[in-house]
Amino acid sequence: MENESNKNFWERTATDLDRGVRLDKFWADELYAEGVSRGRVREWIEAGGARVDGAVVDKGKHRLTGFETLTLEGGPHAADAGPEAVAGELDAVFEDAHVAVVDKPAGLTTHPAPGEPGPTLVNLLLHRYPDMADPASGLTGERPGIVHRLDKDTSGLIAVARTEADRMALSADFAARRVRKTYLAIVHGRPEPAQGVIEAEIGRHPTKKTRMAVVRKGGRAAKSDYRVLWTGPRGLASLVAVRIHTGRTHQIRVHMAHIGHPLLGDAVYGSRGQAEWGRRTDLLAGLAPRQMLHAFHLSFIHPADGRRVTLWREPPEDFRALLAGLSRECFRVGIVGMPGCGKSALRGMLERAGLPCFSADGCVAGLYAPGGDGADMLRQRFGGAYTLEDGGVDKRALFAAMLASEPLRREVMELVHPMVRHACDEFFRAHRDDPAAFAEIPLLLESGWRKGNLVDAVAGVRCPAARRTGELRELRGLAPEALAAFDAWQWPEADKLAACDLVLDNDAGLDRLAAEADRLAAWARERFEDRNRAFADWLEGLWPRLAGEMEAAGEAEDLEAAERDAGDMAFEDRDAAEIGE
């Protein structure tokens, strides 16, 4: 005969979202994390272990109508003995005789389950609060006091009941959606729109039984609200606040992946993006070791005195380190100036100082070389009119044609410029971990690339016209007509320099220009450090500000609910008075 003390007992309250759900499916979903199969649930139901509003129901196909009180009793499905107390660090954010709220670290499983023997959060709780194991608490089973779960690799706030009466009260509040939970997630890309609601049913994946998925049929209703708080440079990743109105398994991970923005570090629901992330060659590749999800804000009604308890906890170090890493990108400086002003010499000095530099003219030279993409494209477009025997571009012929025809010049630019921009993007990406990187791009401003966010700042080289059109032109071997043509294709010098963030002078020889190169390098490094400090300050202030916003929104919700309840009561009183009359 089975030992009655080894039996498991669970109690839940169905919600309106459970209307029409089969009884065996309801319990299978509820007990999935404990390793209880749907077949085992069905056995327990058929053996008379299930009750609906106190009445025994022995058919797993029984459909729920919503708001029933459901209980299930079954034999042991894991170890016969309950979980043991295990010593370990536990960060309690709130605790009294009825409830404890702890900041669970990532990597700690909430409660014992098949394949996760421990130590778990439950084991640590039993050590810190020995009274939870006392028979007087009424808590039994493998998950004493647990009223909601966090995935093993999710960090943050989790509430725990210290007696069975408190557990039942908190469970009822969770079922009735009186508990507010908001998470922080770092996701791939930038969700559009920046604020939205995801309502998509979640159920077991049709072929991968260890995973959940958005399903068309047979799932349970799930609702999540999200808001983008910050997006990293060029939309690489975003910090998102997500409030869940339902508590489905892996809900946030499934919902964010469903809209095309899985969590960074989530190898289950964002496997493709995570594989690409792992192939990065910069420092970011090692900064997402887990799904980046943190239970940030928790608000619940105290089961003993009825007051609302609202708590928050900033994300752990690994979460903050990833945000800092996402923002800590090289300061990208574009170098411009009139033709022959010495900007190439300046770039050369930066290169010799060991700083990463890109040359648009050098890029074009590579594109025009035999086998280059630019040479192939121009040959296809113009039928070899500007192609040498070796396959390279006949630059003299092409330049002459561009001088003679403005439409042809514009067409060539439209063909070549996108390839140069792509190469420059790749250059900055390759030097992401450097404090600063420099790109000499003569037509940066004219092409509109500054507005297109190619660079963070523009430095302009100013050179006296007599020097630029005299000795420097001669050093480059440029004919006066060629220099005049180049000048005509660019903005006037006054307009160009007015659009720059920093102006450097090339008016007194190479020593003077070298000093200006040092000034530019120091200025760029200072801008890099200023930006990082500003982001760190913003991030530090974000957590309390965000918590305050959530608390204010919650208070407004409570007030609205109270007014609605008062209105309903007044309506009922009026009806009662009319009936009395």
Secondary structure, 3 states (H helix, E strand, C coil): CCCHHHCEEEEEECCHHHCCCEHHHHHHHHCHHHCCCHHHHHHHHHCCCEEECCEECCCCCCECCCCCEEEEEECCCCCCCCCCCCCCCCCEEEECCCEEEEEECCCCCCCCECCECCCCHHHHHHHHCHHHHCHHHCCCCCCCCECCCCCCCCEEEEEEECCHHHHHHHHHHHHCCCCEEEEEEEEECCCCCCEEEEECCEEECCCCCCCEEECCCCCECCEEEEEEEEECHHHCEEEEEEEECCCCCCHHHHHHHHCCCCECCCCCCCHHHHHHHHCCCCHHHHCCCCCCEEEEEEEEECCCCCCEEEEECCCCHHHHHHHHHHHCCCEEEEEEECCCCCHHHHHHHHHHCCCCEEEHHHHHHHHHCCCCHHHHHHHHHHCCCCECCCCCECHHHHHHHHHHCHHHHHHHHHHHHHHHHHHHHHHHHHCCCCCEEEEECCCCCCCCCCCCCCCCEEEEEECCHHHHHCHHHHHHCCCHHHHHHHHHCCCCHHHHHHCCCEEEECCCCHHHHHHHHHHHHHHHHHHHHHHHHHHHHHHHHHHHHHHHHHHHHHHHHHHHHHHHHHHHHHHHHHHHHHHHC
